[in-house]
C-alpha cells in the first residue's frame, strides 16, 4: 500500500505539518492542487492565524502578535515564510509521509494493511 504525503477528504486536503500537526487546506475553490499526492503543490500560499487558548475572535483580531503559520507548499515541500511566528520561519522541510496508523485514524475506510 502506498504511503502518501497528503490525503483528501470531501471538504479538505490534509498534510502533516511539523508545526501544526495536521494542516487542513479547504476544498472551497481558493486553492489549486496539482493532483500529485506524492509531491503536492498548492497555490496560492496558506496563511493560518490562530489565537491563544481561550482567546475570543474579537481578542484575536485585536492581537498585534497572533500565532501565524504562513506556508508555500510546492513539489512535496513546505516552505515556511519569514512572517511565521515559530522556529521554522524561513525554512523548508520535506512533507513527511503519512503513516498507516495516521491514515486509519483520519480515514477509517483505508483497507487493512496486509
C-alpha positions in Angstrom: 0.0 0.0 0.0 1.4 3.4 -0.9 2.1 5.9 1.8 1.2 9.3 0.6 2.4 12.7 1.8 -1.2 14.0 1.8 -4.8 12.7 1.7 -8.0 14.3 0.6 -11.4 14.4 2.3 -14.6 15.7 0.8 -14.1 19.1 2.5 -10.3 19.5 2.6 -6.9 18.1 2.0 -4.7 17.1 5.0 -0.9 17.4 5.1 1.3 16.6 8.1 2.9 19.8 9.3 5.7 19.8 12.0 4.3 23.0 13.5 0.5 22.4 13.5 0.2 18.6 13.4 -2.3 18.2 10.5 -2.7 21.2 8.2 -6.2 21.4 6.7 -6.5 23.0 3.3 -10.2 23.7 2.5 -11.5 22.4 -0.8 -13.6 25.5 -1.4 -12.0 26.7 -4.7 -9.5 29.1 -3.2 -6.5 26.8 -3.6 -5.4 24.9 -6.7 -3.9 21.5 -6.3 -1.5 19.9 -8.8 -3.1 16.5 -8.4 0.1 14.8 -7.2 -0.4 13.1 -3.8 3.3 12.2 -3.5 4.7 15.7 -4.4 1.8 18.1 -3.8 1.8 21.7 -4.8 -0.9 24.2 -3.7 -1.4 27.7 -5.0 -1.6 30.3 -3.5 0.2 30.2 -0.1 -1.7 29.1 3.0 -1.7 31.7 5.9 -3.1 30.3 9.2 -3.5 32.7 12.1 -4.6 31.3 15.4 -5.2 32.7 18.9 -4.1 31.7 22.2 -6.2 29.2 24.3 -9.4 30.8 25.5 -8.9 33.9 23.2 -12.1 35.1 21.6 -12.3 36.1 17.9 -12.5 39.8 18.9 -9.4 39.4 21.0 -7.6 37.6 18.1 -8.5 40.4 15.7 -7.1 43.0 18.2 -3.9 40.9 19.0 -0.9 42.6 17.4 1.2 39.4 17.6 -1.1 36.4 16.8 0.4 32.9 16.1 1.0 32.7 12.4 1.9 29.7 10.2 2.3 31.1 6.6 3.5 28.4 4.1 4.0 27.7 0.4 3.5 24.1 -0.5 5.4 23.1 -3.6 6.7 19.9 -5.0 6.2 17.9 -1.8 7.9 20.5 0.4 6.6 23.0 3.0 8.3 26.4 2.7 7.7 28.4 5.9 7.5 32.1 5.1 9.6 34.6 7.1 6.4 36.1 8.8 5.7 32.8 10.7 5.9 33.2 14.4 7.6 29.8 15.1 11.0 28.3 15.0 10.7 27.0 11.4 10.2 30.5 9.9 12.3 30.9 6.7 13.0 27.2 6.5 11.9 24.5 4.0 11.1 20.9 5.0 10.1 17.8 3.1 6.5 16.8 3.8 6.8 13.5 5.8 4.7 10.6 4.5 1.5 9.8 6.5 1.9 6.5 8.4 -0.6 3.7 8.0 -1.9 4.4 11.6 -2.5 8.1 10.7 -4.3 7.2 7.5 -6.6 4.8 9.5 -7.2 7.5 12.2 -8.2 10.1 9.6 -9.7 7.7 7.0 -11.2 4.6 8.8 -12.2 3.2 5.4 -8.5 2.7 4.4 -8.1 -1.1 3.7 -6.4 -3.1 6.4 -2.7 -3.5 5.8 -1.6 -6.9 4.7 
